[in-house]
């Protein structure tokens, strides 16, 4: 009985021992895990090293004015590396509200810019909350000069006009072109969309009226009337072009004439009438009649037969004026030139008589009917009878 009891106690003791060992193990683990809770203040985390800070931004430009076809370079700079500062640097056109360039590395950002029309553009650089000072870019002013190879012209003459601009309109992207206008008539002579020189050769620019004014203009394309020009950039000097002044002289084949004689009148001009819309007229001012008309050439010859048969001398004149059918010299329209007066007279009468007899007593003269005027070499027939 005693052995049995001791055996049982031994088993129980072993079980208790095992339990105690387990509890001790668990207690040890709990003690280790909880140790920090009973330790002093925890060590602070290491402070991160701060990155570079951007505190300044600037914007510069390599030129402040550009000609057509040119560009300007904008350069924005900051005082710290963009990558390290995790910042973006931009260049902005304030006029168009467009961002021209964005940069995220380095300390500089550059872009070339241009524009072909309109007013000046302004630009700024931006980074984070910083904005640079403004820079301004303008287009160079336009100017244009007009010349011609002559100031007067004859019918059929060619006149060449040359417009010279200080910039090439071809570099404006179609924003502008050169025009040459006849300002007097309003007619468009030519346009040029490229280059800085524009030429136009014109024949018979106009055939009537006073001098015309020609002008060159740099302006927006697409119009044909001077009064409708838009966005004018430059206007040239005025070039005045005139038709050559007309001159006419009048001569005749003789200054006096006999009955039955034919007289030819000759009007000579300094210009060819052909295609001008003008005519030269020869008038008898005394009689108020038109002797003849010519509308071509530089000479006008009119064979007038026996001009008149009685009375005092007549006055003749040649007049250049608008083509038509004027009744007399005072009716010519748009007179261009008038000759000096030409005087034409009938030959003076003369008569002579001879007789074989010295003693005419008892002699009766009875002229027979005959002409009232005779030519040289002819005479008057007289019948002589005696009482």
C-alpha positions in Angstrom: 0.0 0.0 0.0 2.8 2.4 0.8 4.6 1.6 -2.4 1.6 2.4 -4.3 1.1 5.7 -2.7 4.7 6.8 -3.2 4.6 5.7 -6.8 1.5 7.9 -7.3 3.2 10.9 -5.6 6.2 10.6 -7.8 4.1 10.8 -10.9 2.3 13.8 -9.5 5.5 15.5 -8.6 6.8 15.0 -12.1 3.6 16.5 -13.5 3.9 19.5 -11.1 7.5 20.0 -12.0 6.6 20.0 -15.7 3.9 22.6 -15.1 6.2 24.8 -13.1 8.8 24.7 -15.8 6.2 25.7 -18.4 5.0 28.6 -16.3 8.5 29.7 -15.8 9.2 29.6 -19.5 6.0 31.6 -20.2 6.8 34.1 -17.6 10.3 34.6 -19.0 8.8 35.3 -22.5 6.3 37.7 -21.1 9.1 39.5 -19.2 11.2 39.9 -22.4 8.3 41.2 -24.6 7.2 43.7 -22.0 10.7 44.9 -21.2 10.5 48.0 -23.4 7.4 49.1 -21.5 9.4 49.3 -18.4 12.5 50.8 -19.9 13.2 54.5 -19.9 12.3 57.1 -22.8 12.6 55.7 -26.4 15.5 57.0 -28.5 14.3 59.8 -31.0 14.1 58.9 -34.8 16.9 60.6 -36.8 15.9 64.0 -38.4 15.9 63.8 -42.3 18.4 66.2 -44.0 16.3 69.0 -45.7 16.5 69.4 -49.5 17.6 72.6 -51.3 15.2 75.5 -51.2 14.5 77.7 -54.3 14.2 81.3 -53.2 14.8 83.3 -56.4 13.8 83.1 -60.1 14.8 85.4 -62.9 14.0 85.8 -66.6 16.2 87.3 -69.3 15.9 87.8 -73.1 18.7 88.2 -75.7 17.0 90.9 -77.7 14.0 93.1 -77.1 13.0 93.7 -80.8 12.8 91.4 -83.7 12.5 91.7 -87.5 10.2 89.5 -89.5 11.8 86.0 -89.5 13.8 86.5 -86.3 13.3 85.0 -82.9 14.4 85.9 -79.4 15.7 83.5 -76.7 14.2 83.6 -73.2 16.3 82.2 -70.3 14.8 81.5 -66.9 17.1 80.7 -64.0 16.6 79.6 -60.3 19.1 79.5 -57.4 18.7 75.8 -56.6 18.5 72.5 -58.5 15.0 71.8 -59.7 15.3 68.0 -59.3 16.5 68.3 -55.7 13.8 70.9 -54.9 11.2 68.7 -56.7 10.0 71.9 -58.5 9.0 72.8 -62.1 10.2 76.0 -63.7 8.0 77.4 -66.5 8.3 80.3 -69.0 4.9 81.9 -69.8 3.8 84.2 -72.7 1.5 86.5 -70.8 0.1 88.0 -74.0 -1.2 84.7 -75.4 -1.4 83.0 -71.9 0.6 80.1 -73.2 3.3 78.1 -71.4 6.2 78.1 -73.7 8.5 75.8 -71.8 8.6 73.6 -68.6 11.8 72.3 -67.0 12.3 70.0 -64.0 16.0 69.5 -63.9 19.0 71.8 -63.5 18.8 75.5 -62.7 18.0 77.0 -66.1 15.3 76.8 -68.7 15.5 78.3 -72.2 13.2 78.7 -75.2 13.3 80.7 -78.5 10.1 82.6 -79.3 8.7 84.8 -82.1 5.5 86.3 -83.4 4.6 88.0 -86.7 1.8 90.4 -86.0 0.1 92.4 -83.3 1.5 94.4 -80.4 4.4 93.6 -78.1 4.4 90.3 -76.0 5.4 90.1 -72.3 6.9 87.0 -70.6 7.5 85.8 -67.0 9.1 82.7 -65.4 7.3 80.9 -62.6 8.5 78.3 -60.0 6.6 77.2 -56.9 5.0 80.4 -55.7 7.7 82.7 -57.2 7.3 84.8 -60.3 10.1 86.6 -62.1 10.1 90.2 -63.4 8.4 90.7 -66.8 10.4 91.0 -70.0 9.0 92.5 -73.2 9.5 91.7 -76.9 8.4 93.9 -79.7 8.3 93.6 -83.5 10.6 96.1 -85.4 8.5 98.9 -87.1 7.9 98.5 -90.8 8.7 101.1 -93.4 8.4 101.1 -97.2 9.7 103.4 -99.9 8.2 103.8 -103.4 10.0 104.9 -106.5 9.3 105.1 -110.3 11.6 105.2 -113.3 9.9 108.2 -114.7 7.5 111.0 -113.6 5.8 111.6 -117.0 5.0 109.2 -119.8 3.8 109.3 -123.4 1.1 107.0 -124.8 2.5 103.5 -125.0 5.3 104.2 -122.5 5.9 101.7 -119.7 6.4 102.9 -116.2 8.0 100.7 -113.5 7.2 101.2 -109.8 9.4 99.7 -107.1 8.3 99.4 -103.5 11.1 98.5 -101.0 10.4 97.4 -97.4 12.8 97.1 -94.6 11.7 93.6 -93.8 10.7 90.4 -95.8 7.0 90.0 -95.9 7.6 86.3 -96.7 8.7 85.8 -93.1 5.4 87.0 -91.6 3.6 83.7 -92.1 1.1 85.3 -94.4 0.3 88.1 -91.9 1.3 90.9 -94.3 2.0 91.7 -97.9 3.1 94.7 -100.0 0.5 96.5 -102.1 1.0 99.1 -104.8 -2.1 101.2 -105.4 -3.1 104.0 -107.8 -4.6 106.1 -105.0 -6.2 108.5 -107.5 -8.3 105.9 -109.2 -8.3 103.4 -106.3 -7.0 100.7 -108.6 -4.8 97.9 -107.2 -1.7 97.7 -109.4 0.0 94.7 -107.8 0.7 92.8 -104.5 3.7 90.9 -103.3 3.6 88.2 -100.6 7.3 87.4 -100.4 10.5 89.4 -100.3 11.2 93.0 -99.4 11.0 94.4 -102.9 7.9 94.6 -105.1 7.9 95.8 -108.7 5.2 96.6 -111.2 5.5 97.7 -114.8 2.4 99.4 -116.3 1.7 100.6 -119.8 -0.8 103.3 -120.4 -1.5 103.7 -116.7 -4.2 106.3 -117.6 -5.0 108.3 -120.7 -6.9 111.3 -119.5 -7.0 113.7 -116.7 -4.3 115.2 -114.3 -1.4 113.4 -112.6 -2.2 110.3 -110.5 -0.8 109.5 -107.0 0.7 106.1 -106.5 1.4 104.6 -103.1 2.8 101.4 -101.5 1.4 99.9 -98.3 2.4 97.0 -96.0 -0.8 95.6 -94.6 -2.9 92.5 -94.0 -3.5 90.5 -97.2 -6.8 89.8 -99.0 -8.1 93.2 -100.2 -8.3 94.8 -103.6 -9.4 98.3 -102.6 -7.2 101.0 -101.0 -10.1 102.1 -98.8 -10.4 98.5 -97.3 -6.9 98.0 -96.2 -6.6 96.6 -92.7 -3.8 96.3 -90.1 -1.6 98.8 -92.0 2.0 98.5 -90.9 3.6 101.1 -93.2 2.6 103.5 -95.9 5.1 104.8 -98.4 5.7 108.3 -99.8 3.5 109.4 -102.7 4.8 109.1 -106.2 3.1 111.4 -108.7 3.0 110.2 -112.3 1.6 112.4 -115.1 0.9 112.1 -118.8 3.3 114.1 -121.0 1.9 117.5 -121.8 0.4 117.7 -125.2 1.7 120.1 -127.8 0.2 120.8 -131.3 1.3 123.2 -134.1 -0.7 124.1 -137.2 0.7 125.0 -140.6 -0.7 125.3 -144.1 0.6 124.6 -147.6 0.2 128.3 -148.5 -0.7 131.5 -146.7 -2.6 133.0 -149.6 -4.6 131.4 -152.3 -6.2 132.1 -155.7 -9.7 131.1 -156.7 -9.7 127.3 -157.3 -6.6 126.7 -155.3 -6.5 123.8 -152.8 -4.9 124.4 -149.3 -3.7 121.6 -147.1 -3.6 122.1 -143.3 -1.1 120.1 -141.2 -1.4 119.6 -137.4 1.7 118.1 -135.8 1.7 116.6 -132.3 4.3 115.5 -129.8 2.4 112.3 -129.0 0.6 109.6 -130.8 -3.2 109.9 -130.6 -3.8 106.2 -131.1 -5.6 104.6 -128.3 -5.6 107.7 -126.1 -9.3 108.7 -126.4 -8.2 112.0 -127.8 -8.5 113.6 -131.3 -6.9 116.6 -133.0 -9.4 119.0 -134.7 -8.7 121.7 -137.2 -11.2 124.6 -137.1 -12.0 127.7 -139.2 -12.6 130.0 -136.3 -13.8 132.8 -138.6 -16.5 130.7 -140.2 -17.2 128.6 -137.1 -16.7 125.3 -139.0 -14.6 122.2 -138.4 -12.2 121.5 -141.3 -11.1 118.0 -140.3 -10.4 115.5 -137.5 -7.7 112.9 -136.8 -7.6 110.3 -134.0 -4.4 108.4 -134.8 -0.8 109.2 -135.3 1.3 112.3 -134.6 0.4 114.3 -137.8 -3.0 115.3 -139.2 -3.2 116.5 -142.8 -6.4 117.8 -144.2 -6.8 118.9 -147.9 -9.4 121.6 -147.7 -9.8 122.6 -151.4 -10.6 126.3 -151.8 -11.1 127.3 -148.2 -13.3 130.3 -148.8 -14.2 132.6 -151.7 -14.8 136.0 -150.4 -14.2 138.3 -147.5 -11.3 139.0 -145.2 -8.7 136.5 -144.1 -9.8 133.6 -142.0 -8.3 132.3 -138.7 -7.6 128.6 -138.2 -6.6 126.6 -135.1 -5.8 123.0 -134.2 -7.1 121.7 -130.8 -6.4 118.4 -129.0 -9.3 117.2 -127.0 -11.6 114.3 -126.2 -12.7 112.4 -129.3 -16.1 113.3 -130.5 -17.9 115.5 -133.0 -17.6 119.1 -131.8 -19.4 121.6 -134.1 -16.9 124.4 -133.6 -13.8 125.2 -131.7 -15.6 126.3 -128.6 -17.3 122.9 -128.2 -14.2 120.7 -127.7 -14.3 118.7 -124.4 -11.3 118.1 -122.2 -8.9 120.3 -124.2 -5.3 119.1 -123.9 -3.5 121.5 -126.3 -4.3 124.4 -128.6 -2.1 125.6 -131.4 -1.3 129.2 -132.2 -3.7 130.8 -134.7 -3.0 130.4 -138.4 -4.1 133.2 -140.8 -5.1 132.4 -144.4 -6.1 135.0 -147.0 -7.3 135.2 -150.5 -4.8 136.6 -153.0 -5.1 140.4 -153.5 -6.8 141.5 -156.7 -4.6 143.3 -159.4 -5.5 144.5 -162.9 -3.5 146.4 -165.6 -4.6 147.9 -168.9 -2.7 148.9 -172.1 -3.9 150.4 -175.3 -2.4 150.8 -178.8 -4.2 154.2 -179.3 -3.1 157.3 -177.6 -6.1 159.3 -178.8 -9.2 157.8 -177.5 -11.6 160.4 -178.8 -14.5 158.7 -180.5 -13.5 155.3 -179.0 -16.0 153.4 -176.9 -14.9 150.6 -174.5 -17.4 147.8 -173.8 -16.1 144.9 -171.7 -17.8 141.7 -172.3 -19.0 139.4 -169.5 -16.1 137.5 -168.0 -14.9 136.1 -164.7 -14.8 138.3 -161.7 -11.3 137.0 -160.8 -8.6 135.4 -162.8 -5.4 133.5 -162.3 -2.0 134.6 -163.2 -1.5 134.7 -167.0 -5.2 135.2 -167.7 -6.9 138.5 -168.5 -10.1 140.3 -169.0 -11.5 140.4 -172.5 -12.5 143.9 -173.7 -14.3 144.7 -177.0 -13.4 148.1 -178.3 -15.6 149.8 -180.8 -15.5 153.3 -182.3 -18.2 155.8 -182.8 
